[in-house]
């Protein structure tokens, strides 16, 4: 399965000295090779988003700088039995603050080998504040976080997870160019094994052999308004370790996509835009993701079991995010032409409208 997009194989700067997009940076790579040497203020966006899933619970951490605003979030969802309405329990802590120029997030992936750590928030956060640390350790990345649960009785929540990067494991990095002044570099990692714990008061949520981590690393300069879809999943299915990474809407007309499969650590880049079929008024009904052609590389149904809805109005920021967690089933095909059965692979699909 060939893609028309150019594969990058050597390190490259994202920007030219004047801050505009470096033409040599446009393309995709199997390992992170871009240095996000961004300049300017007002439209620059930087973030690290990690989500670690198990069959019964997950945790997501976000550290973001939007120039005028910083936004840091800890989110926990439990979907085993006995957790209240619908068999689920969730909580979220988001700390918003006026933006600060630089210092929070590096030009490369925070916590990757050879890259600086990202640490935000006080060591012992109170009220609605959060502490998040993303740092490099031997063999991968350590994720730590601390906050108070939002509902009484307030309990301390602590995250301590290790995300492995197996030798030779390939990931998707790609530059999406709207024009020379508006562009995004994203590095998406799927199917990375994880381990550790999340403690909530006296309870401990274990992350063991069935835990998988996904990273969304972003650096770029964005238009004022944009809509996007994103879907990802990781786990064992059809006798393989499979990671799914799909994006839509925001990449149309750019000549680039953020679509890829990771099968047993090997990346298959998909240069085609996928068709996202869903019911806008009822996102809890099944979604369909389909690539074009008689032998599509992606032919999947996503069946949600939980919807996380976020609405933010904060001066220059207006955000409507609907992130649905659920399972993917169907077929995918890799570069070797292998047809891989996907059977209830745990992940998410989201529909976002952003003004920032």
C-alpha positions in Angstrom: 0.0 0.0 0.0 2.0 3.0 -1.3 1.3 6.6 -0.1 2.0 9.7 -2.2 3.4 11.5 0.8 7.1 11.9 1.1 8.9 9.9 3.8 11.4 11.8 5.9 14.4 9.8 7.1 16.8 12.4 8.5 16.3 15.1 11.3 14.8 18.3 10.1 13.7 21.7 11.5 10.0 22.4 11.3 10.5 26.1 10.6 12.8 28.4 8.7 14.6 31.2 10.6 11.7 33.6 9.9 9.2 31.3 11.5 7.5 30.1 8.3 7.1 26.4 7.5 10.3 24.7 6.2 9.4 23.0 2.9 11.8 20.2 3.8 9.8 19.4 6.9 6.6 18.5 5.0 6.2 14.7 4.9 6.0 11.8 7.4 8.4 9.6 9.3 8.5 6.3 11.2 10.3 7.9 14.1 10.1 11.5 15.5 12.7 13.5 13.4 11.3 17.1 13.6 12.5 19.8 15.8 9.6 22.2 16.4 11.6 25.5 16.4 8.4 27.6 16.4 8.6 31.4 16.6 6.0 34.1 17.2 3.0 34.3 19.5 -0.8 34.2 19.2 -1.4 31.3 17.0 1.1 28.8 18.3 -0.2 25.6 20.0 1.9 23.0 21.9 0.6 20.0 23.7 1.3 16.5 25.0 -1.6 14.1 25.4 -1.2 10.6 26.8 -4.0 8.1 27.3 -3.4 4.7 28.9 -6.2 2.1 28.6 -7.0 -1.3 30.2 -10.1 -3.4 29.7 -11.7 -1.8 32.8 -10.3 1.7 33.3 -8.1 4.4 31.7 -6.3 7.6 32.5 -5.5 10.5 30.3 -3.1 13.4 30.9 -2.9 16.6 29.0 -0.3 19.4 29.2 -0.9 22.2 26.7 0.2 25.8 25.9 -2.1 27.8 23.6 0.0 31.0 23.8 -2.7 33.0 25.6 -3.8 30.1 27.9 -2.3 27.0 29.5 -4.5 24.0 30.1 -3.6 20.9 32.1 -5.9 18.0 32.6 -6.1 14.7 34.5 -9.0 12.4 33.5 -9.9 9.0 34.9 -12.7 6.7 33.6 -13.6 3.4 35.2 -16.0 1.2 33.2 -15.9 -2.1 35.0 -19.1 -3.3 36.7 -20.4 -1.7 39.9 -19.4 1.9 39.2 -22.7 3.7 39.3 -25.1 4.6 36.4 -24.2 2.6 33.3 -21.4 0.8 35.3 -19.0 3.7 35.0 -17.3 6.2 37.2 -15.3 9.2 36.0 -13.7 12.4 37.1 -11.7 15.2 35.5 -9.5 18.0 36.9 -8.6 20.8 34.5 -6.3 23.7 35.5 -6.5 26.9 33.3 -4.1 29.8 33.7 -3.0 32.7 31.6 -0.4 31.8 29.0 3.3 32.1 29.6 5.9 32.4 26.9 8.0 29.2 26.5 9.5 27.0 29.2 6.7 24.4 29.7 7.1 22.2 26.6 10.3 21.4 24.6 10.8 21.6 20.9 10.8 17.7 20.8 8.6 15.1 22.5 8.6 15.7 26.2 9.9 12.6 28.0 11.4 11.0 24.9 15.0 9.8 25.0 17.3 12.8 24.9 14.5 15.3 25.2 13.7 17.5 28.2 11.0 16.6 30.7 7.7 18.5 31.1 6.7 19.3 34.7 3.7 21.5 35.5 1.8 22.5 38.6 2.8 22.5 42.3 4.2 19.4 44.0 1.2 19.2 46.3 -1.7 20.7 44.4 -4.7 22.0 46.2 -8.2 23.1 45.0 -8.5 22.7 41.2 -4.8 22.6 40.5 -2.9 19.6 39.0 0.6 18.4 38.9 1.8 16.5 35.8 5.3 15.2 35.0 6.4 13.6 31.8 10.0 12.4 31.8 12.4 10.1 30.1 13.6 6.8 31.8 15.4 3.8 30.5 13.3 2.1 27.9 10.5 4.6 27.7 8.6 7.4 29.4 7.4 7.9 33.0 4.1 9.6 33.5 3.2 11.0 36.9 0.3 13.2 38.1 -1.3 14.3 41.3 -4.6 16.2 42.1 -7.6 16.1 44.3 -10.8 14.5 43.2 -13.5 17.2 42.4 -16.4 15.7 44.5 -16.7 15.4 48.2 -15.2 13.7 50.1 -12.1 14.9 48.2 -9.4 12.3 47.8 -5.8 12.5 46.5 -5.4 11.0 43.1 -1.9 9.9 42.1 -0.7 8.5 38.7 2.6 6.6 38.3 2.9 4.9 35.0 5.8 3.6 32.8 5.2 3.6 29.0 7.7 1.4 27.2 9.1 2.0 23.8 10.1 -1.4 22.5 13.2 -1.6 20.3 12.3 -0.9 16.6 8.7 0.1 17.4 7.5 2.5 14.7 5.3 5.6 15.2 3.7 8.2 13.0 5.0 11.7 12.7 3.6 14.0 10.0 3.5 17.7 9.1 0.1 18.9 7.9 0.5 22.2 6.0 -2.4 24.7 5.5 0.1 27.2 4.2 3.6 28.5 5.0 2.3 30.3 8.1 -0.3 27.8 9.4 0.8 24.2 9.9 0.9 21.4 12.4 3.5 18.8 13.3 2.0 15.8 15.1 3.6 12.6 16.4 1.1 9.9 17.1 2.2 6.8 19.0 0.0 3.7 19.4 0.3 0.2 20.9 3.0 1.1 23.5 2.9 -1.2 26.5 2.3 0.4 29.8 2.4 -0.5 33.5 1.9 1.1 36.9 -0.9 2.3 39.1 -3.4 5.0 39.6 -4.3 5.6 43.3 -7.5 7.3 44.3 -7.7 7.6 48.0 -7.3 4.0 49.3 -8.2 2.4 46.0 -5.6 1.3 43.5 -6.2 0.9 39.7 -3.7 -1.5 38.3 -2.2 -1.2 34.8 -0.6 -4.5 33.8 0.0 -6.7 30.8 -3.2 -5.5 29.2 -2.4 -1.8 29.4 -1.6 0.2 26.3 -0.6 3.8 25.8 -1.3 6.3 23.0 0.6 9.6 22.6 -0.6 12.7 20.7 2.3 15.2 20.5 1.5 18.5 18.8 3.4 21.6 17.8 2.2 24.1 15.3 0.6 27.4 14.3 -3.2 27.1 13.8 -6.1 28.9 12.1 -8.5 30.6 14.4 -11.2 28.0 13.9 -10.9 24.3 13.0 -12.9 21.1 13.2 -11.4 17.6 13.5 -12.0 13.9 14.1 -9.5 11.7 15.8 -9.7 8.0 16.4 -7.1 5.7 18.0 -7.0 2.2 19.5 -4.3 -0.3 20.8 -4.2 -3.9 21.8 -3.9 -7.6 20.8 -6.3 -8.7 18.1 -6.2 -11.3 15.3 -2.9 -12.7 16.6 -1.2 -9.4 16.3 -0.4 -6.3 18.4 -2.3 -3.6 16.6 -2.4 0.2 16.9 -4.9 2.3 14.9 -4.4 6.0 14.3 -6.9 7.9 12.2 -7.6 11.6 11.7 -10.1 13.5 9.6 -11.7 16.8 8.5 -8.8 19.1 9.5 -6.4 17.5 6.9 -8.6 17.8 3.9 -7.0 19.7 1.0 -3.5 19.8 2.6 -2.1 16.8 0.8 -1.3 15.1 4.1 -3.1 12.7 6.4 -2.5 11.4 9.9 -3.8 7.9 9.1 -1.7 4.9 9.9 -1.6 1.3 11.2 1.0 -0.1 13.5 1.1 -3.9 13.3 3.6 -5.7 15.5 5.6 -2.5 15.7 5.7 -1.9 12.0 4.0 1.2 10.6 1.8 1.3 7.5 1.2 4.9 6.3 -2.2 5.5 4.8 -2.2 8.5 2.4 -5.9 8.4 1.7 -8.6 10.4 3.5 -11.0 8.1 5.3 -14.7 8.4 5.2 -16.1 9.1 8.7 -19.8 8.1 8.9 -21.5 8.9 12.2 -24.8 10.4 13.4 -24.1 14.0 14.5 -27.1 14.1 16.8 -26.4 10.8 18.4 -22.7 10.0 18.6 -23.4 6.9 20.8 -24.6 5.0 17.7 -21.9 3.1 15.8 -19.5 5.0 13.6 -18.0 3.7 10.3 -14.5 4.4 9.2 -13.7 3.4 5.6 -10.9 4.1 3.1 -11.6 4.2 -0.6 -11.2 1.5 -3.2 -12.3 -2.1 -3.8 -9.8 -3.5 -1.2 -9.9 -0.8 1.5 -7.0 -0.6 3.9 -9.5 0.4 6.6 -13.0 -1.1 7.0 -14.1 -0.7 10.6 -17.1 -0.1 12.8 -16.6 1.8 16.1 -19.2 1.0 18.8 -19.1 3.5 21.7 -20.0 2.7 25.3 -19.2 6.0 26.9 -19.3 9.7 25.8 -17.1 12.3 27.4 -18.4 15.8 26.5 -16.3 18.9 27.2 -17.5 22.5 26.6 -15.1 25.4 27.3 -15.7 29.1 27.0 -12.6 31.0 28.3 -12.1 34.4 26.6 -10.4 33.5 23.3 -11.0 29.8 23.7 -14.3 28.1 22.7 -14.1 24.3 22.6 -16.7 21.6 21.9 -15.3 18.1 22.3 -17.2 14.8 22.2 -14.8 11.9 22.9 -16.5 8.5 22.7 -14.8 5.5 24.1 -15.6 2.1 22.7 -14.4 -0.8 20.5 -13.3 -1.1 16.9 -14.2 -4.2 14.8 -13.7 -5.1 11.2 -10.7 -5.4 8.9 -7.5 -3.5 8.1 -4.7 -4.3 5.6 -1.1 -3.5 6.1 1.7 -2.7 3.6 2.4 -6.4 3.0 -1.2 -6.9 2.0 -2.1 -8.9 5.1 -5.7 -8.8 6.0 -6.0 -8.4 9.8 -9.2 -9.0 11.7 -9.9 -6.4 14.3 -12.2 -7.7 17.1 -13.3 -5.3 19.8 -10.1 -3.3 19.9 -10.4 -0.7 22.7 -10.0 2.9 21.8 -11.9 6.1 21.1 -13.3 8.4 18.4 -13.8 12.1 18.8 -15.6 15.0 17.1 -14.2 18.4 17.9 -15.0 22.0 17.1 -12.4 24.5 18.2 -12.0 28.2 18.2 -8.7 29.4 19.6 
